[in-house]
Protein backbone atom coordinates (compact mmCIF):
# COMPACT_ATOMS: atom_id res chain seq x y z
CA UNK A 1 0.00 0.00 0.00
CA UNK A 2 1.36 3.39 -0.97
CA UNK A 3 1.99 6.09 1.60
CA UNK A 4 0.98 9.76 1.46
CA UNK A 5 2.51 12.40 3.72
CA UNK A 6 0.45 15.54 4.27
CA UNK A 7 2.23 18.76 5.24
CA UNK A 8 -0.37 21.51 5.88
CA UNK A 9 2.29 24.16 6.56
CA UNK A 10 1.59 27.83 7.30
CA UNK A 11 -0.88 30.60 6.49
CA UNK A 12 -3.80 29.29 4.45
CA UNK A 13 -2.03 25.95 4.09
CA UNK A 14 -4.05 24.10 6.76
CA UNK A 15 -7.34 25.46 5.35
CA UNK A 16 -6.78 24.43 1.75
CA UNK A 17 -5.20 21.10 2.67
CA UNK A 18 -8.26 20.31 4.80
CA UNK A 19 -10.41 20.54 1.66
CA UNK A 20 -8.05 18.34 -0.34
CA UNK A 21 -8.15 15.90 2.58
CA UNK A 22 -11.95 15.74 2.23
CA UNK A 23 -11.51 14.73 -1.40
CA UNK A 24 -8.84 12.20 -0.48
CA UNK A 25 -11.04 10.68 2.23
CA UNK A 26 -13.92 10.47 -0.25
CA UNK A 27 -11.71 8.63 -2.74
CA UNK A 28 -10.64 6.20 -0.04
CA UNK A 29 -14.16 5.59 1.25
CA UNK A 30 -16.17 5.53 -1.96
CA UNK A 31 -13.83 5.03 -4.91
CA UNK A 32 -11.44 2.28 -3.87
CA UNK A 33 -8.27 4.28 -3.28
CA UNK A 34 -6.01 2.33 -0.93
CA UNK A 35 -3.35 4.49 0.68
CA UNK A 36 -1.87 5.13 4.10
CA UNK A 37 -1.92 8.77 5.23
CA UNK A 38 0.09 10.58 7.89
CA UNK A 39 0.90 14.22 8.64
CA UNK A 40 4.04 16.17 9.45
CA UNK A 41 5.39 19.66 10.07
CA UNK A 42 7.20 21.83 7.53
CA UNK A 43 7.93 25.56 7.49
CA UNK A 44 7.14 28.12 10.14
CA UNK A 45 4.93 25.77 12.14
CA UNK A 46 7.88 23.38 12.35
CA UNK A 47 10.17 26.20 13.52
CA UNK A 48 7.70 27.03 16.29
CA UNK A 49 7.18 23.43 17.35
CA UNK A 50 10.59 21.84 16.81
CA UNK A 51 13.05 24.66 16.18
CA UNK A 52 13.76 23.80 12.54
CA UNK A 53 11.87 24.41 9.29
CA UNK A 54 12.52 20.80 8.19
CA UNK A 55 12.63 18.58 11.28
CA UNK A 56 14.35 15.20 11.06
CA UNK A 57 11.04 13.54 11.89
CA UNK A 58 9.40 15.12 8.85
CA UNK A 59 12.32 14.31 6.57
CA UNK A 60 12.22 10.70 7.70
CA UNK A 61 8.51 10.44 6.90
CA UNK A 62 9.07 12.16 3.55
CA UNK A 63 11.73 9.66 2.51
CA UNK A 64 9.34 6.80 3.25
CA UNK A 65 6.37 8.36 1.43
CA UNK A 66 5.40 7.68 -2.17
CA UNK A 67 3.90 11.15 -2.44
CA UNK A 68 3.61 14.34 -0.40
CA UNK A 69 0.79 16.89 -0.37
CA UNK A 70 1.94 20.33 0.78
CA UNK A 71 -0.14 23.38 1.60
CA UNK A 72 2.23 26.35 1.79
CA UNK A 73 5.04 27.70 3.96
CA UNK A 74 6.12 31.09 5.22
CA UNK A 75 4.73 34.34 6.52
CA UNK A 76 5.80 37.66 8.05
CA UNK A 77 5.96 36.09 11.50
CA UNK A 78 9.25 34.44 10.56
CA UNK A 79 10.75 37.11 8.26
CA UNK A 80 13.15 38.45 10.86
CA UNK A 81 14.55 35.18 12.20
CA UNK A 82 17.91 33.71 11.19
CA UNK A 83 17.97 32.95 7.47
CA UNK A 84 18.71 29.23 7.89
CA UNK A 85 15.65 28.88 10.11
CA UNK A 86 13.17 30.60 7.82
CA UNK A 87 10.26 28.48 6.55
CA UNK A 88 11.39 28.66 2.93
CA UNK A 89 14.65 26.91 3.85
CA UNK A 90 12.57 23.92 4.85
CA UNK A 91 10.88 23.85 1.47
CA UNK A 92 14.18 24.12 -0.39
CA UNK A 93 15.65 21.50 1.90
CA UNK A 94 12.99 18.87 1.28
CA UNK A 95 13.21 19.44 -2.46
CA UNK A 96 16.95 18.92 -2.37
CA UNK A 97 16.86 15.94 0.02
CA UNK A 98 14.32 14.09 -2.13
CA UNK A 99 15.97 15.21 -5.40
CA UNK A 100 12.69 16.68 -6.66
CA UNK A 101 14.29 18.23 -9.71
CA UNK A 102 11.31 18.43 -12.09
CA UNK A 103 8.52 20.88 -11.33
CA UNK A 104 5.46 20.52 -13.58
CA UNK A 105 3.09 23.47 -13.56
CA UNK A 106 0.08 23.22 -15.87
CA UNK A 107 -1.73 26.43 -16.73
CA UNK A 108 -5.16 25.49 -18.07
CA UNK A 109 -8.06 27.89 -18.48
CA UNK A 110 -11.46 26.45 -17.70
CA UNK A 111 -13.91 27.77 -20.33
CA UNK A 112 -16.27 29.04 -17.62
CA UNK A 113 -13.46 31.18 -16.19
CA UNK A 114 -12.45 32.94 -19.40
CA UNK A 115 -13.93 36.20 -18.13
CA UNK A 116 -11.96 35.93 -14.87
CA UNK A 117 -8.63 36.34 -16.66
CA UNK A 118 -7.20 39.83 -16.83
CA UNK A 119 -6.66 39.26 -20.57
CA UNK A 120 -9.41 39.32 -23.18
CA UNK A 121 -11.26 35.99 -23.49
CA UNK A 122 -10.27 35.64 -27.14
CA UNK A 123 -6.59 35.81 -26.13
CA UNK A 124 -6.75 33.10 -23.45
CA UNK A 125 -9.61 30.86 -24.59
CA UNK A 126 -8.36 27.29 -24.90
CA UNK A 127 -5.17 27.99 -22.96
CA UNK A 128 -3.26 24.79 -22.06
CA UNK A 129 0.42 25.24 -21.18
CA UNK A 130 2.78 23.00 -19.24
CA UNK A 131 5.72 24.78 -17.60
CA UNK A 132 8.58 22.43 -16.72
CA UNK A 133 10.81 24.16 -14.18
CA UNK A 134 14.16 22.83 -12.97
CA UNK A 135 13.79 22.84 -9.19
CA UNK A 136 16.97 21.78 -7.39
CA UNK A 137 19.66 23.83 -9.14
CA UNK A 138 20.28 27.34 -10.33
CA UNK A 139 20.60 30.48 -8.28
CA UNK A 140 18.43 29.26 -5.39
CA UNK A 141 20.99 26.58 -4.54
CA UNK A 142 24.25 27.82 -6.08
CA UNK A 143 27.32 28.47 -3.95
CA UNK A 144 28.89 30.76 -2.92
CA UNK A 145 26.10 32.93 -1.60
CA UNK A 146 25.72 35.38 1.24
CA UNK A 147 26.05 38.97 2.40
CA UNK A 148 29.56 40.33 2.95
CA UNK A 149 31.14 43.61 3.94
CA UNK A 150 33.57 45.14 1.46
CA UNK A 151 36.78 46.92 2.35
CA UNK A 152 35.02 50.26 2.14
CA UNK A 153 32.45 49.13 4.72
CA UNK A 154 29.61 48.73 2.23
CA UNK A 155 27.56 45.53 2.44
CA UNK A 156 27.13 43.42 -0.68
CA UNK A 157 24.76 40.54 -1.36
CA UNK A 158 25.78 37.80 -3.79
CA UNK A 159 24.33 34.61 -5.25
CA UNK A 160 25.59 32.14 -7.84
CA UNK A 161 23.68 30.84 -10.86
CA UNK A 162 25.09 27.44 -11.78
CA UNK A 163 23.89 24.44 -13.81
CA UNK A 164 25.75 21.28 -14.81
CA UNK A 165 25.19 19.49 -18.10
CA UNK A 166 23.55 16.54 -16.35
CA UNK A 167 21.06 18.80 -14.55
CA UNK A 168 20.09 20.49 -17.80
CA UNK A 169 19.81 17.21 -19.69
CA UNK A 170 17.49 15.52 -17.21
CA UNK A 171 15.06 18.44 -17.04
CA UNK A 172 15.23 18.68 -20.82
CA UNK A 173 14.25 15.04 -21.19
CA UNK A 174 11.36 15.55 -18.78
CA UNK A 175 10.08 18.39 -20.95
CA UNK A 176 10.47 16.47 -24.21
CA UNK A 177 8.69 13.44 -22.78
CA UNK A 178 5.84 15.69 -21.63
CA UNK A 179 5.61 17.28 -25.08
CA UNK A 180 5.31 13.86 -26.70
CA UNK A 181 2.05 13.39 -24.79
CA UNK A 182 0.78 16.87 -25.65
CA UNK A 183 1.30 19.09 -28.69
CA UNK A 184 4.84 18.04 -29.58
CA UNK A 185 6.47 21.43 -29.01
CA UNK A 186 9.08 22.55 -26.47
CA UNK A 187 10.13 26.16 -25.96
CA UNK A 188 13.35 26.44 -23.95
CA UNK A 189 13.59 29.75 -22.10
CA UNK A 190 16.98 31.20 -21.16
CA UNK A 191 19.09 34.37 -21.28
CA UNK A 192 21.87 33.07 -23.51
CA UNK A 193 22.68 36.52 -24.88
CA UNK A 194 24.20 37.61 -21.56
CA UNK A 195 24.61 34.55 -19.29
CA UNK A 196 27.19 31.81 -19.80
CA UNK A 197 25.04 29.37 -17.83
CA UNK A 198 22.29 29.96 -20.39
CA UNK A 199 24.73 29.36 -23.24
CA UNK A 200 25.37 25.90 -21.82
CA UNK A 201 21.64 25.43 -21.18
CA UNK A 202 20.83 26.11 -24.84
CA UNK A 203 23.64 23.89 -26.10
CA UNK A 204 22.48 20.93 -24.00
CA UNK A 205 18.83 21.42 -25.00
CA UNK A 206 19.86 21.26 -28.66
CA UNK A 207 21.73 18.03 -27.96
CA UNK A 208 18.79 16.46 -26.12
CA UNK A 209 16.46 17.45 -28.95
CA UNK A 210 18.29 15.12 -31.35
CA UNK A 211 16.81 12.19 -29.44
CA UNK A 212 13.29 13.53 -29.96
CA UNK A 213 12.87 14.10 -33.71
CA UNK A 214 9.09 14.09 -33.24
CA UNK A 215 9.23 17.15 -30.94
CA UNK A 216 9.91 20.66 -32.22
CA UNK A 217 12.36 22.70 -30.14
CA UNK A 218 12.46 26.50 -30.08
CA UNK A 219 14.35 28.97 -27.91
CA UNK A 220 13.25 32.25 -26.35
CA UNK A 221 14.92 34.79 -24.09
CA UNK A 222 13.14 35.08 -20.77
CA UNK A 223 12.20 38.75 -21.16
CA UNK A 224 10.54 38.00 -24.50
CA UNK A 225 8.87 34.91 -23.03
CA UNK A 226 7.30 37.02 -20.28
CA UNK A 227 5.95 39.40 -22.92
CA UNK A 228 4.70 36.59 -25.15
CA UNK A 229 2.85 34.94 -22.28
CA UNK A 230 0.60 37.98 -22.00
CA UNK A 231 0.54 38.80 -25.73
CA UNK A 232 -0.15 35.38 -27.24
CA UNK A 233 -0.03 32.63 -24.60
CA UNK A 234 -1.58 29.96 -26.79
CA UNK A 235 1.57 29.81 -28.91
CA UNK A 236 3.17 27.72 -26.15
CA UNK A 237 2.80 24.02 -25.49
CA UNK A 238 5.62 23.01 -23.11
CA UNK A 239 7.99 25.62 -21.67
CA UNK A 240 11.20 24.35 -20.06
CA UNK A 241 13.43 26.66 -18.06
CA UNK A 242 15.60 27.05 -14.98
CA UNK A 243 14.63 27.56 -11.38
CA UNK A 244 14.50 31.36 -11.21
CA UNK A 245 12.93 31.96 -14.62
CA UNK A 246 10.41 29.17 -14.04
CA UNK A 247 9.39 30.62 -10.71
CA UNK A 248 8.56 33.95 -12.33
CA UNK A 249 6.98 32.72 -15.56
CA UNK A 250 4.70 30.19 -13.87
CA UNK A 251 3.25 32.92 -11.65
CA UNK A 252 2.67 35.02 -14.76
CA UNK A 253 0.91 32.08 -16.39
CA UNK A 254 -1.23 31.71 -13.28
CA UNK A 255 -2.95 35.02 -13.88
CA UNK A 256 -3.84 33.98 -17.43
CA UNK A 257 -6.12 31.35 -15.88
CA UNK A 258 -8.00 33.89 -13.79
CA UNK A 259 -6.29 33.37 -10.44
CA UNK A 260 -3.09 32.02 -8.97
CA UNK A 261 -5.47 29.99 -6.80
CA UNK A 262 -6.19 27.78 -9.81
CA UNK A 263 -2.71 26.40 -10.48
CA UNK A 264 -1.48 23.07 -9.09
CA UNK A 265 2.04 21.71 -9.36
CA UNK A 266 4.01 18.49 -9.14
CA UNK A 267 7.67 18.21 -8.13
CA UNK A 268 9.09 14.84 -9.17
CA UNK A 269 12.31 12.88 -8.76
CA UNK A 270 13.75 10.27 -11.09
CA UNK A 271 11.78 7.47 -9.39
CA UNK A 272 8.43 9.21 -9.93
CA UNK A 273 7.96 10.08 -6.27
CA UNK A 274 6.80 13.61 -5.81
CA UNK A 275 5.60 16.52 -3.75
CA UNK A 276 2.39 18.21 -4.84
CA UNK A 277 1.36 21.74 -3.93
CA UNK A 278 -0.55 24.79 -5.15
CA UNK A 279 1.78 27.50 -6.40
CA UNK A 280 0.09 30.44 -4.66
CA UNK A 281 1.95 30.46 -1.36
CA UNK A 282 0.75 30.93 2.21
CA UNK A 283 -1.27 34.17 1.71
CA UNK A 284 -1.04 35.20 5.40
CA UNK A 285 -3.27 38.22 4.80
CA UNK A 286 -6.31 35.97 4.31
CA UNK A 287 -5.32 33.09 6.60
CA UNK A 288 -8.10 32.02 8.95
CA UNK A 289 -10.81 33.91 7.06
CA UNK A 290 -12.19 30.92 5.15
CA UNK A 291 -11.95 32.66 1.78
CA UNK A 292 -8.94 30.93 0.19
CA UNK A 293 -9.41 28.99 -3.03
CA UNK A 294 -8.73 25.27 -2.42
CA UNK A 295 -9.03 24.18 -6.05
CA UNK A 296 -5.30 24.36 -6.84
CA UNK A 297 -4.62 22.12 -3.85
CA UNK A 298 -7.37 19.69 -4.89
CA UNK A 299 -5.99 19.63 -8.44
CA UNK A 300 -2.51 19.05 -6.97
CA UNK A 301 -4.02 15.96 -5.35
CA UNK A 302 -5.24 15.00 -8.81
CA UNK A 303 -1.72 15.31 -10.16
CA UNK A 304 -0.50 13.11 -7.30
CA UNK A 305 -2.98 10.43 -8.32
CA UNK A 306 -1.74 10.60 -11.90
CA UNK A 307 2.02 10.86 -11.52
CA UNK A 308 2.95 9.11 -8.25
CA UNK A 309 0.07 6.77 -7.39
CA UNK A 310 -0.71 5.52 -10.93
CA UNK A 311 -4.42 6.18 -10.41
CA UNK A 312 -5.18 7.85 -13.73
CA UNK A 313 -8.91 7.14 -13.63
CA UNK A 314 -9.24 8.73 -10.19
CA UNK A 315 -7.14 11.69 -11.32
CA UNK A 316 -9.63 12.23 -14.13
CA UNK A 317 -12.51 12.00 -11.66
CA UNK A 318 -11.00 14.75 -9.54
CA UNK A 319 -10.41 16.98 -12.57
CA UNK A 320 -13.96 16.43 -13.79
CA UNK A 321 -15.35 17.23 -10.35
CA UNK A 322 -13.45 20.53 -10.27
CA UNK A 323 -14.65 21.38 -13.77
CA UNK A 324 -18.21 20.59 -12.74
CA UNK A 325 -18.28 22.94 -9.73
CA UNK A 326 -16.83 25.72 -11.91
CA UNK A 327 -19.49 25.07 -14.55
CA UNK A 328 -22.15 25.21 -11.82
CA UNK A 329 -20.99 28.75 -11.12
CA UNK A 330 -19.40 28.26 -7.73
CA UNK A 331 -16.62 30.76 -7.11
CA UNK A 332 -14.32 31.66 -4.26
CA UNK A 333 -13.56 35.35 -3.86
CA UNK A 334 -10.46 35.34 -6.09
CA UNK A 335 -12.42 34.18 -9.14
CA UNK A 336 -15.87 35.58 -8.31
CA UNK A 337 -15.58 38.85 -10.20
CA UNK A 338 -18.42 41.35 -9.89
CA UNK A 339 -21.36 39.08 -10.67
CA UNK A 340 -21.11 36.07 -8.35
CA UNK A 341 -21.49 35.72 -4.60
CA UNK A 342 -18.36 33.90 -3.44
CA UNK A 343 -18.45 30.65 -1.50
CA UNK A 344 -16.14 29.82 1.37
CA UNK A 345 -13.10 27.57 1.28
CA UNK A 346 -15.03 24.78 2.99
CA UNK A 347 -18.08 25.18 0.76
CA UNK A 348 -15.93 24.82 -2.34
CA UNK A 349 -14.31 21.68 -0.94
CA UNK A 350 -17.73 20.22 -0.08
CA UNK A 351 -18.94 20.96 -3.61
CA UNK A 352 -16.05 19.06 -5.16
CA UNK A 353 -16.76 16.07 -2.92
CA UNK A 354 -20.43 16.20 -3.94
CA UNK A 355 -19.44 16.40 -7.61
CA UNK A 356 -17.28 13.29 -7.24
CA UNK A 357 -20.44 11.30 -6.55
CA UNK A 358 -21.87 12.38 -9.91
CA UNK A 359 -18.92 11.25 -12.05
Number of C-alpha atoms within 10 A of each C-alpha: 8 14 18 23 22 26 25 25 26 26 24 28 27 20 24 28 26 20 24 27 19 17 23 21 16 17 20 14 11 10 14 10 18 13 15 13 16 12 15 19 25 32 27 30 21 22 19 12 12 15 12 21 30 27 18 11 11 18 19 11 18 24 15 12 20 22 28 27 25 27 31 30 28 26 19 11 10 18 13 9 11 8 11 11 20 23 28 20 20 25 19 17 17 20 20 16 12 19 18 23 24 26 26 27 28 21 24 20 24 20 16 14 20 21 17 21 20 14 17 12 15 9 16 26 22 15 21 20 22 23 26 31 27 29 27 26 19 21 17 16 19 14 13 10 14 10 10 12 10 9 7 6 8 8 10 10 9 10 15 14 20 16 20 13 13 10 19 22 18 17 22 27 17 20 26 29 15 20 21 16 8 15 15 18 21 28 22 24 25 26 19 18 9 9 12 13 17 21 14 17 25 21 13 18 25 17 12 18 19 11 11 16 10 13 18 15 20 15 18 17 14 19 13 12 22 19 13 15 18 17 13 13 21 16 14 19 19 27 28 29 26 25 22 16 20 24 18 12 21 27 17 17 25 23 20 27 28 25 21 23 22 27 28 25 27 28 28 25 16 13 10 16 22 29 31 29 30 29 23 20 18 22 16 17 11 12 16 13 12 16 21 24 28 29 26 24 31 33 24 30 30 28 28 29 21 16 19 22 23 13 15 16 11 19 21 16 19 27 19 17 23 23 17 19 18 20 14 10 14 19 22 23 17 16 22 17 16 9 6 13 13 19 19 19 23 18 18 24 26 16 19 26 23 15 18 22 13 10 11
